[in-house]
Amino acid sequence: MDDFKTEYDIADDLNALKTIFPNKVCENEYRILLKVLYEEYSDRNLAELMARFTDKSYEEVYNDILGSSQSSISEQEMQGTVELLRKAGMLEIEA
């Protein structure tokens, strides 16, 4: 997990999300994104990224992040999102 991402990194990731999901995301996809990206970002950086992407407040997203680690989203539900993020270079490909 990165402890610190620069403004450029967050802007770059935001552009990638907007490319992957040009019409935003539904609540379920939002929860899946939080769960998948939780391991890749610090809580603060993830809250900043997702607040900009969803137009939710930073505080609301931060609270959602704290609850996302306990959500019951299956690996199968996350798989499609994981693949999209990997193709966009947002997740490292595990060997």
PyRosetta script that sets phi, psi and omega in degrees:
from pyrosetta import init, pose_from_sequence

init()
pose = pose_from_sequence("MDDFKTEYDIADDLNALKTIFPNKVCENEYRILLKVLYEEYSDRNLAELMARFTDKSYEEVYNDILGSSQSSISEQEMQGTVELLRKAGMLEIEA")
pose.set_psi(1, 135.2)
pose.set_omega(1, 175.8)
pose.set_phi(2, -78.7)
pose.set_psi(2, 131.2)
pose.set_omega(2, 177.1)
pose.set_phi(3, -80.4)
pose.set_psi(3, -25.0)
pose.set_omega(3, -176.4)
pose.set_phi(4, -147.2)
pose.set_psi(4, 128.6)
pose.set_omega(4, 172.6)
pose.set_phi(5, -119.4)
pose.set_psi(5, 142.6)
pose.set_omega(5, 179.2)
pose.set_phi(6, -75.8)
pose.set_psi(6, 168.0)
pose.set_omega(6, 175.8)
pose.set_phi(7, -57.7)
pose.set_psi(7, -38.3)
pose.set_omega(7, 178.1)
pose.set_phi(8, -62.8)
pose.set_psi(8, -44.5)
pose.set_omega(8, 179.7)
pose.set_phi(9, -60.3)
pose.set_psi(9, -45.2)
pose.set_omega(9, -178.8)
pose.set_phi(10, -65.6)
pose.set_psi(10, -41.7)
pose.set_omega(10, 178.5)
pose.set_phi(11, -63.7)
pose.set_psi(11, -39.9)
pose.set_omega(11, 178.8)
pose.set_phi(12, -64.2)
pose.set_psi(12, -45.0)
pose.set_omega(12, 178.6)
pose.set_phi(13, -65.7)
pose.set_psi(13, -37.6)
pose.set_omega(13, 177.6)
pose.set_phi(14, -62.7)
pose.set_psi(14, -43.3)
pose.set_omega(14, 177.4)
pose.set_phi(15, -61.8)
pose.set_psi(15, -39.4)
pose.set_omega(15, 177.8)
pose.set_phi(16, -62.9)
pose.set_psi(16, -44.5)
pose.set_omega(16, 178.7)
pose.set_phi(17, -61.9)
pose.set_psi(17, -41.3)
pose.set_omega(17, 179.7)
pose.set_phi(18, -65.4)
pose.set_psi(18, -30.3)
pose.set_omega(18, 177.0)
pose.set_phi(19, -73.2)
pose.set_psi(19, -43.3)
pose.set_omega(19, -179.0)
pose.set_phi(20, -68.2)
pose.set_psi(20, -41.7)
pose.set_omega(20, -176.3)
pose.set_phi(21, -123.5)
pose.set_psi(21, 74.8)
pose.set_omega(21, -175.3)
pose.set_phi(22, -64.6)
pose.set_psi(22, -21.8)
pose.set_omega(22, -179.3)
pose.set_phi(23, -107.2)
pose.set_psi(23, 29.5)
pose.set_omega(23, -177.3)
pose.set_phi(24, 65.7)
pose.set_psi(24, -162.0)
pose.set_omega(24, -177.7)
pose.set_phi(25, -138.1)
pose.set_psi(25, 153.5)
pose.set_omega(25, 174.8)
pose.set_phi(26, -78.0)
pose.set_psi(26, 171.7)
pose.set_omega(26, -177.2)
pose.set_phi(27, -59.9)
pose.set_psi(27, -39.8)
pose.set_omega(27, -179.8)
pose.set_phi(28, -65.5)
pose.set_psi(28, -43.8)
pose.set_omega(28, 178.4)
pose.set_phi(29, -65.0)
pose.set_psi(29, -37.3)
pose.set_omega(29, 175.8)
pose.set_phi(30, -58.3)
pose.set_psi(30, -47.2)
pose.set_omega(30, 179.5)
pose.set_phi(31, -63.7)
pose.set_psi(31, -38.8)
pose.set_omega(31, 177.6)
pose.set_phi(32, -64.7)
pose.set_psi(32, -44.0)
pose.set_omega(32, 177.8)
pose.set_phi(33, -59.2)
pose.set_psi(33, -43.7)
pose.set_omega(33, 178.4)
pose.set_phi(34, -59.4)
pose.set_psi(34, -44.7)
pose.set_omega(34, -178.7)
pose.set_phi(35, -64.5)
pose.set_psi(35, -44.9)
pose.set_omega(35, -178.0)
pose.set_phi(36, -68.9)
pose.set_psi(36, -45.5)
pose.set_omega(36, -175.5)
pose.set_phi(37, -79.3)
pose.set_psi(37, -12.9)
pose.set_omega(37, -178.3)
pose.set_phi(38, -55.7)
pose.set_psi(38, -37.1)
pose.set_omega(38, -178.8)
pose.set_phi(39, -78.4)
pose.set_psi(39, -14.1)
pose.set_omega(39, -174.4)
pose.set_phi(40, -100.4)
pose.set_psi(40, -18.6)
pose.set_omega(40, -172.6)
pose.set_phi(41, -130.5)
pose.set_psi(41, 155.0)
pose.set_omega(41, 169.3)
pose.set_phi(42, -69.4)
pose.set_psi(42, 159.8)
pose.set_omega(42, 179.3)
pose.set_phi(43, -57.2)
pose.set_psi(43, -43.1)
pose.set_omega(43, -177.9)
pose.set_phi(44, -65.6)
pose.set_psi(44, -45.9)
pose.set_omega(44, -179.9)
pose.set_phi(45, -65.6)
pose.set_psi(45, -38.9)
pose.set_omega(45, 178.0)
pose.set_phi(46, -65.7)
pose.set_psi(46, -40.8)
pose.set_omega(46, 178.2)
pose.set_phi(47, -63.0)
pose.set_psi(47, -42.0)
pose.set_omega(47, 178.6)
pose.set_phi(48, -63.3)
pose.set_psi(48, -48.5)
pose.set_omega(48, 179.9)
pose.set_phi(49, -59.0)
pose.set_psi(49, -51.6)
pose.set_omega(49, -175.1)
pose.set_phi(50, -72.3)
pose.set_psi(50, -30.0)
pose.set_omega(50, 175.5)
pose.set_phi(51, -63.7)
pose.set_psi(51, -42.9)
pose.set_omega(51, 178.1)
pose.set_phi(52, -66.8)
pose.set_psi(52, -37.8)
pose.set_omega(52, -177.1)
pose.set_phi(53, -72.7)
pose.set_psi(53, -39.5)
pose.set_omega(53, -174.1)
pose.set_phi(54, -97.7)
pose.set_psi(54, -10.9)
pose.set_omega(54, -174.1)
pose.set_phi(55, 67.5)
pose.set_psi(55, 16.5)
pose.set_omega(55, 171.9)
pose.set_phi(56, -84.2)
pose.set_psi(56, 161.9)
pose.set_omega(56, 177.7)
pose.set_phi(57, -72.4)
pose.set_psi(57, 152.6)
pose.set_omega(57, 177.5)
pose.set_phi(58, -54.9)
pose.set_psi(58, -44.0)
pose.set_omega(58, -178.2)
pose.set_phi(59, -63.3)
pose.set_psi(59, -41.6)
pose.set_omega(59, 179.0)
pose.set_phi(60, -63.7)
pose.set_psi(60, -45.1)
pose.set_omega(60, 179.5)
pose.set_phi(61, -64.9)
pose.set_psi(61, -42.2)
pose.set_omega(61, -180.0)
pose.set_phi(62, -58.9)
pose.set_psi(62, -43.9)
pose.set_omega(62, 176.9)
pose.set_phi(63, -63.5)
pose.set_psi(63, -39.7)
pose.set_omega(63, 177.0)
pose.set_phi(64, -63.1)
pose.set_psi(64, -38.9)
pose.set_omega(64, 178.6)
pose.set_phi(65, -62.0)
pose.set_psi(65, -44.1)
pose.set_omega(65, -180.0)
pose.set_phi(66, -60.9)
pose.set_psi(66, -32.9)
pose.set_omega(66, 178.4)
pose.set_phi(67, -86.0)
pose.set_psi(67, -17.5)
pose.set_omega(67, -174.6)
pose.set_phi(68, -69.3)
pose.set_psi(68, -27.9)
pose.set_omega(68, -178.5)
pose.set_phi(69, -67.3)
pose.set_psi(69, -18.2)
pose.set_omega(69, -179.8)
pose.set_phi(70, -105.2)
pose.set_psi(70, 3.1)
pose.set_omega(70, -178.8)
pose.set_phi(71, -74.5)
pose.set_psi(71, 152.8)
pose.set_omega(71, -176.3)
pose.set_phi(72, -102.5)
pose.set_psi(72, 68.4)
pose.set_omega(72, 176.8)
pose.set_phi(73, -99.9)
pose.set_psi(73, 128.4)
pose.set_omega(73, -176.4)
pose.set_phi(74, -77.7)
pose.set_psi(74, 159.2)
pose.set_omega(74, 175.4)
pose.set_phi(75, -58.1)
pose.set_psi(75, -38.1)
pose.set_omega(75, -179.5)
pose.set_phi(76, -63.0)
pose.set_psi(76, -42.2)
pose.set_omega(76, 178.5)
pose.set_phi(77, -63.9)
pose.set_psi(77, -33.9)
pose.set_omega(77, -177.5)
pose.set_phi(78, -82.0)
pose.set_psi(78, -19.3)
pose.set_omega(78, -170.7)
pose.set_phi(79, -56.9)
pose.set_psi(79, -46.6)
pose.set_omega(79, -179.7)
pose.set_phi(80, -62.1)
pose.set_psi(80, -42.3)
pose.set_omega(80, 178.9)
pose.set_phi(81, -66.3)
pose.set_psi(81, -42.4)
pose.set_omega(81, 178.1)
pose.set_phi(82, -57.8)
pose.set_psi(82, -45.2)
pose.set_omega(82, -179.6)
pose.set_phi(83, -63.6)
pose.set_psi(83, -42.6)
pose.set_omega(83, 178.3)
pose.set_phi(84, -61.8)
pose.set_psi(84, -42.3)
pose.set_omega(84, -179.6)
pose.set_phi(85, -68.6)
pose.set_psi(85, -37.1)
pose.set_omega(85, 177.3)
pose.set_phi(86, -64.4)
pose.set_psi(86, -45.3)
pose.set_omega(86, 179.8)
pose.set_phi(87, -61.3)
pose.set_psi(87, -31.5)
pose.set_omega(87, 179.7)
pose.set_phi(88, -84.6)
pose.set_psi(88, -3.3)
pose.set_omega(88, 179.5)
pose.set_phi(89, 81.6)
pose.set_psi(89, 12.6)
pose.set_omega(89, -180.0)
pose.set_phi(90, -84.3)
pose.set_psi(90, -18.9)
pose.set_omega(90, 176.9)
pose.set_phi(91, -126.4)
pose.set_psi(91, 143.3)
pose.set_omega(91, 176.0)
pose.set_phi(92, -76.2)
pose.set_psi(92, 144.5)
pose.set_omega(92, 179.3)
pose.set_phi(93, -82.3)
pose.set_psi(93, 122.5)
pose.set_omega(93, 179.2)
pose.set_phi(94, -85.3)
pose.set_psi(94, 136.3)
pose.set_omega(94, 179.6)
pose.set_phi(95, -84.2)
pose.dump_pdb("model.pdb")
